[in-house]
Amino acid sequence: MKVRIPNSGGPNNMNQMLKQAQKMQEDMATLQEDLDQREYTATSGGGMISVTVDGKHLIKSIKISPDAVDAEDTEMLEDLITVAVNEAVNNAIKTAEEEMGAVTGGLNIPGMF
């Protein structure tokens, strides 16, 4: 039994779709390289802690103001660092999702943010 797909457009339409998919894949690869090179900085504690991560979510730097260091309250310093790291990573993820969404036209592609 043969199955016929109505209005499939024939081989030319399939070639066009394949070219579009290849272009999207190339655009996504280029964008991913760009996103991986970017840096995202977040602060906490009114600027006492500053954390910078790259697009691969690796910490590039942590800056701590001397005002944030209290030997009697290291727990606060730990919390401020955690908040800043999480915010920087979330900024990287959100940017990647938004920009990849623009390239893919909102398609949900498994494995991509």
Disulfide bonds with the S-S distance in Angstrom:
none
